[in-house]
Amino acid sequence: MSGTSALAAPRQAAAAPGRATWMLSPYSLPLHALRIAARCALPLILWFSLGRVIRWGLLLVAATISHGSWYQARLIVVLFLFTLVVMTSLATTAGMLYVVRGALMETQARRETDDGRESLLGALNRTALIFAGLYMTWGFAAQDAVDFANIDLMRQPDRGVIDAFTGDDSGVMAGLTSLDVKVSVVTMAVAYVVKTFFGRRHEAGNGRFSGMLATFGELAFVFYGINALGAAVGTRSEWLGQRKVVAGWHDLTAKAAEGIPGWKSAWEWVGETWPHVIEALAIPLVWLTVGILVYGAYADDTRTTIRGTRLELAAEHLERTHSLTRRALTKLSDGWTSRWIPLLNSLRLTGRGGAPLFGLFALCYVGLSIGGDYLGRAGRYLMASDKPYFWLVTDVPVDFVKDLLVTTVTMCLIAATFDLAATRNRLRLSAGTSAPGPASPPSSPRP
């Protein structure tokens, strides 16, 4: 049953006018998020703390293993552990969103009709592949790589200076990029087999953990492949820059900058503005999509996604075709629908919430990010000391508290945005289906 479909509950329909006064208003989003945070503070803190401890533990073990004999074998294990770091981020995010389900109006409404009962493993299995794609596409793994390099450096803070004077290469901060090309190709092939096998099982709906195992294989395939491709691109960068098409494109842009007035300044303005657009609009929408996928078990239905669009008419025509044609098209599109239909349905639900709701969500998201930066500065100012290198001790707890507060409130903000959008949409559809139709003409009296 679709979570956006009407709920046949008379008392919910009766409660709609009361709720719409302020609880369902788009401008109640900050208060709704704080209400969820206050109600679910303890499980949120526990999930964040556990995830952070496991993440830093994996990074420390990976940095420790990255030095010693059997170097290439060690680097294989390092990338394996780094893949587990990303999987830990997935589990932490999904877990924090999952534990606030009981505080959502939409979840309570679904449970009254025996809907919305889903385990955390089910949410993880469904969300894993999409989360991995978003995590890699938007460069969130870069922060994990930076943290790995910083931990490796802090284990031997003087190693870089010693290497510079002695001419040695101890491999400090290079554990993620020093894997041999041949070893990278072999491990990449193994990861490809894992992701393909479990990906097929996930598409067929087999296996409770097939989605997470397919995600692990996909992430490992990417990380091992980066080493192989990095070496290949490094050796061919000079050759690539001399190719005719590339050289021609550079000549064309240079002539345009010289001949078109304002061309250079316009592109400079775009280059300065575009990163802010991504941070203010695209990144919040990415995390909101992850939240909708965690909550939206109903989003797997293709019919729900295309309902009310022109694609629904095409689907009706397809159903009238020959059974052999339908089976062939289903086989061809099965992987696409299993992976991307939830995302499309989530984005469609996002659009139905209205511009005020999601404009306020983006504004609150950016405000939390900026507030977190000022909170970190204030913590460092309060913990400042005249003792040398004392910041090595104080920075860790300051960053932990800052990340705890910002991440917890952000997860509650995502949950509140989904809750308001889904509840408003459900009540709107319920009011539309429960409204009486046009009165039928009176029947003629019997003779």
C-alpha positions, -999 to 999 in steps of 0.1 A, spaced: 0 0 0 13 34 -9 23 57 19 9 86 -2 -24 69 -7 -56 77 12 -61 62 46 -95 49 53 -97 62 89 -126 85 97 -111 100 128 -80 110 108 -101 129 83 -119 146 112 -86 156 128 -73 171 96 -88 206 102 -73 208 137 -39 197 126 -38 220 96 -41 251 119 -4 250 129 10 215 131 8 210 93 18 245 84 51 246 64 63 273 88 60 249 118 90 229 104 116 242 129 93 236 159 84 201 146 121 192 142 129 204 177 99 184 191 112 153 174 147 160 188 135 165 223 114 133 222 141 111 207 173 127 221 186 96 239 185 71 210 198 97 186 228 104 208 235 66 212 233 60 175 256 89 166 281 80 194 282 43 184 286 51 147 313 77 154 333 53 177 331 25 151 341 48 123 371 62 140 381 28 152 381 15 116 401 44 104 427 40 132 430 3 124 433 10 87 460 37 93 479 13 116 478 -16 91 489 6 62 526 4 73 549 -26 75 559 -57 55 537 -72 28 528 -37 19 505 -44 -10 486 -70 9 482 -45 37 468 -19 14 441 -44 2 429 -47 38 431 -9 42 407 -3 13 385 -31 26 383 -13 60 377 20 43 347 5 25 334 -6 59 338 31 70 313 42 43 290 13 53 292 25 89 281 60 77 251 44 59 241 24 90 244 54 113 224 77 91 197 51 85 196 42 122 192 78 134 164 84 109 148 51 119 147 57 157 125 88 152 98 70 133 76 68 163 75 106 167 62 112 132 25 118 124 28 99 92 41 68 108 14 69 135 -13 72 108 1 42 89 4 21 120 -33 27 127 -40 9 95 -14 -18 101 10 -2 77 45 11 81 58 -19 102 93 -23 89 125 -34 105 158 -15 104 174 -42 83 146 -38 57 152 0 55 190 -6 53 186 -32 25 164 -9 5 184 23 10 219 9 7 224 10 -31 209 45 -36 229 58 -6 261 45 -20 254 62 -53 246 95 -37 276 92 -13 300 87 -41 284 111 -66 284 140 -43 319 134 -29 310 127 7 337 100 8 363 127 4 359 137 41 365 100 50 397 101 30 408 133 47 401 119 82 421 87 73 451 109 62 449 130 94 448 100 116 478 84 98 497 117 101 489 121 138 502 86 146 537 98 134 535 136 133 572 140 126 574 114 98 568 138 70 597 160 81 620 130 85 611 117 51 619 152 36 654 152 51 663 116 45 646 112 11 627 81 22 590 74 15 573 59 46 539 60 29 524 83 55 489 95 44 492 74 12 475 42 23 444 48 1 463 56 -31 495 34 -32 480 1 -42 497 -15 -72 478 -13 -105 478 -50 -111 466 -58 -76 439 -31 -80 426 -47 -112 424 -81 -96 406 -69 -64 384 -47 -85 374 -78 -106 365 -97 -74 345 -67 -61 327 -66 -94 317 -102 -91 304 -96 -56 284 -66 -65 269 -82 -96 259 -114 -79 243 -98 -49 229 -70 -70 210 -96 -91 197 -112 -59 186 -78 -46 168 -70 -78 150 -104 -76 140 -97 -40 161 -125 -26 182 -123 6 177 -101 36 212 -86 32 216 -87 -5 212 -50 -9 239 -42 17 263 -68 3 257 -54 -32 265 -20 -19 297 -32 -3 308 -47 -36 299 -16 -54 319 6 -30 349 -17 -30 348 -18 -68 350 20 -69 377 23 -43 400 -4 -58 393 10 -92 404 45 -82 439 32 -76 441 16 -110 425 45 -129 446 70 -110 478 55 -122 465 52 -157 453 88 -159 485 100 -143 506 84 -171 483 97 -198 475 132 -186 501 148 -209 490 127 -239 454 136 -232 461 173 -231 477 172 -266 448 155 -283 431 175 -311 397 176 -296 409 188 -262 433 213 -277 405 226 -300 381 230 -271 407 251 -252 413 272 -283 375 277 -287 370 289 -252 400 312 -254 386 328 -286 352 332 -270 367 349 -239 385 374 -263 356 380 -287 324 380 -266 321 409 -242 315 398 -206 322 361 -213 350 358 -189 333 377 -161 301 357 -166 319 324 -162 338 337 -132 305 346 -116 291 312 -124 322 295 -110 319 315 -78 281 310 -74 277 274 -84 294 259 -53 270 279 -31 240 267 -51 252 231 -46 257 235 -9 225 254 -3 200 234 -25 215 202 -40 231 188 -9 200 193 14 179 176 -13 203 147 -15 200 140 23 163 146 22 161 119 -5 180 95 17 155 102 45 125 96 23 140 63 12 146 52 48 109 59 56 94 51 22 89 14 20 59 22 -2 81 38 -28 90 5 -45 57 5 -65 62 16 -101 25 24 -105 26 47 -75 54 67 -91 38 72 -125 3 77 -112 -12 109 -125 15 114 -152 15 106 -189 36 75 -182 5 59 -167 -12 59 -200 18 43 -217 18 16 -190 -19 9 -197 -10 4 -234 19 -18 -224 -4 -41 -204 -25 -47 -235 5 -59 -255 16 -96 -260 27 -114 -229 61 -122 -245 67 -84 -251 58 -76 -215 81 -102 -201 110 -90 -223 105 -54 -213 102 -64 -176 135 -83 -178 152 -53 -195 140 -27 -170 140 -48 -138 173 -35 -125 164 1 -133 130 0 -116 144 -17 -85 171 9 -80 157 41 -93 119 39 -89 122 46 -51 143 76 -58 119 90 -84 89 85 -61 108 102 -33 116 132 -54 80 134 -66 68 134 -30 94 161 -22 79 183 -50 44 178 -37 53 194 -3 54 228 -19 80 255 -22 76 271 13 82 238 31 113 229 12 126 264 9 124 266 47 141 232 49 170 243 28 173 275 48 173 256 81 199 231 67 223 259 57 217 277 90 226 245 109 258 242 89 268 278 95 258 275 132 279 244 135 310 263 123 304 291 148 298 265 175 332 248 167 349 282 169 333 290 202 343 256 216 379 261 206 379 296 220 366 284 254 390 254 255 421 275 245 452 272 266 487 286 267 501 251 269 518 240 237 500 215 215 471 214 240 447 217 211 455 181 202 436 172 233 407 197 231 399 196 194 386 160 195 358 166 221 349 200 207 345 185 172 325 155 186 300 178 205 296 201 175 290 172 151 267 155 176 244 186 179 245 195 142 239 159 129 212 151 154 192 183 147 198 178 109 184 142 111 153 155 130 149 183 104 149 157 76 124 136 94 102 166 101 102 177 65 93 142 53 65 141 80 49 173 70 51 166 32 38 131 35 10 140 60 -2 170 40 -2 149 8 -20 120 25 -47 143 39 -51 161 6 -57 128 -12 -80 116 16 -101 147 13 -102 143 -25 -114 107 -23 -139 113 5 -155 143 -11 -190 136 -25 -192 133 -62 -216 154 -84 -253 148 -76 -270 124 -100 -301 136 -118 -333 127 -101 -350 96 -115 -383 99 -132 -413 88 -111 -428 55 -119 -460 54 -136 
